């Protein structure tokens, strides 16, 4: 099962769900150029994740997550923690990301 976020890109939802389960992600969203007309073959995919309350991942784990997600999506990815955005002092960036992201996975 896939979902089309952009006319040039389909997201493998089953693989995203498996990734989220493995890494204790309770919400997975995308933002940025993948949702706009300027998305191209050179574009990376900006991903916004919300982890379960009890999860803790080291920097090494986060690198592994990013590499695994890049393999799933067959693209470079930026992996951003939702909590970091919510606590950001850069209110313009915070507002833009939180208002324009598209959630594609929520833990049931």
C-alpha positions as CSV (number, residue, x, y, z in Angstrom):
1,X,0.0,0.0,0.0
2,X,1.3,3.4,-0.9
3,X,0.1,7.0,-0.8
4,X,0.9,9.7,-3.3
5,X,2.1,12.9,-1.6
6,X,3.4,14.5,-4.7
7,X,2.8,13.7,-8.4
8,X,6.4,12.4,-8.5
9,X,6.6,10.3,-5.4
10,X,4.7,7.5,-3.7
11,X,5.3,6.6,0.0
12,X,5.3,2.9,1.0
13,X,2.9,3.1,4.0
14,X,3.4,-0.4,5.2
15,X,7.2,0.1,5.4
16,X,6.7,3.4,7.2
17,X,4.4,1.7,9.7
18,X,7.0,-1.0,10.3
19,X,9.7,1.6,10.7
20,X,7.5,3.5,13.2
21,X,6.8,0.4,15.2
22,X,10.4,-0.5,15.4
23,X,11.5,2.9,16.6
24,X,8.6,3.7,18.9
25,X,7.3,6.5,16.7
26,X,3.6,7.3,17.4
27,X,3.2,9.9,14.7
28,X,5.0,10.3,11.4
29,X,4.5,13.3,9.1
30,X,6.2,14.9,6.1
31,X,6.7,18.6,5.4
32,X,8.5,20.9,3.0
33,X,9.1,20.5,-0.7
34,X,7.5,17.0,-0.9
35,X,4.1,18.7,-0.4
36,X,4.8,21.5,-2.9
37,X,5.3,21.9,-6.6
38,X,9.0,22.5,-6.3
39,X,9.7,18.9,-5.3
40,X,12.2,17.4,-7.7
41,X,14.4,14.3,-8.2
42,X,17.1,16.1,-6.2
43,X,14.9,16.9,-3.3
44,X,15.3,15.3,0.1
45,X,12.3,14.4,2.2
46,X,11.7,16.2,5.4
47,X,10.2,13.9,8.1
48,X,8.6,15.0,11.4
49,X,8.3,12.3,14.0
50,X,6.8,12.1,17.5
51,X,8.2,9.4,19.7
52,X,6.4,7.5,22.5
53,X,6.8,9.1,25.9
54,X,9.2,6.4,27.2
55,X,11.5,6.1,24.2
56,X,15.0,7.4,24.3
57,X,17.4,7.1,21.4
58,X,21.1,7.9,21.3
59,X,22.7,10.0,18.6
60,X,23.9,6.7,17.1
61,X,20.4,5.4,17.0
62,X,19.2,8.5,15.3
63,X,21.8,8.1,12.6
64,X,20.6,4.5,12.1
65,X,17.0,5.7,11.9
66,X,17.9,8.3,9.2
67,X,19.8,5.7,7.2
68,X,17.0,3.2,7.4
69,X,14.4,5.7,6.4
70,X,16.5,6.8,3.5
71,X,16.6,3.2,2.2
72,X,12.8,2.9,2.6
73,X,12.1,6.1,0.8
74,X,15.1,5.8,-1.6
75,X,15.9,9.5,-1.0
76,X,18.0,11.6,1.4
77,X,15.9,12.4,4.4
78,X,15.9,15.0,7.2
79,X,14.5,13.5,10.4
80,X,13.1,16.0,12.8
81,X,11.7,15.4,16.3
82,X,8.3,17.1,16.7
83,X,9.2,18.0,20.3
84,X,12.2,19.9,19.1
85,X,10.1,21.9,16.7
86,X,7.4,22.6,19.4
87,X,10.1,23.9,21.7
88,X,12.0,25.9,19.0
89,X,12.5,29.6,19.6
90,X,12.4,30.1,15.8
91,X,8.6,30.8,15.7
92,X,8.5,31.3,11.9
93,X,10.0,27.8,11.2
94,X,7.9,26.3,14.0
95,X,4.7,27.8,12.7
96,X,5.4,26.8,9.1
97,X,6.3,23.2,9.9
98,X,3.4,22.6,12.4
99,X,0.8,24.2,10.1
100,X,1.9,22.6,6.8
101,X,3.0,19.1,7.7
102,X,1.0,16.1,6.5
103,X,0.6,13.1,8.9
104,X,0.9,9.8,7.1
105,X,1.1,7.4,10.2
106,X,-0.5,7.5,13.6
107,X,-0.1,4.6,16.1
108,X,-3.4,2.9,16.7
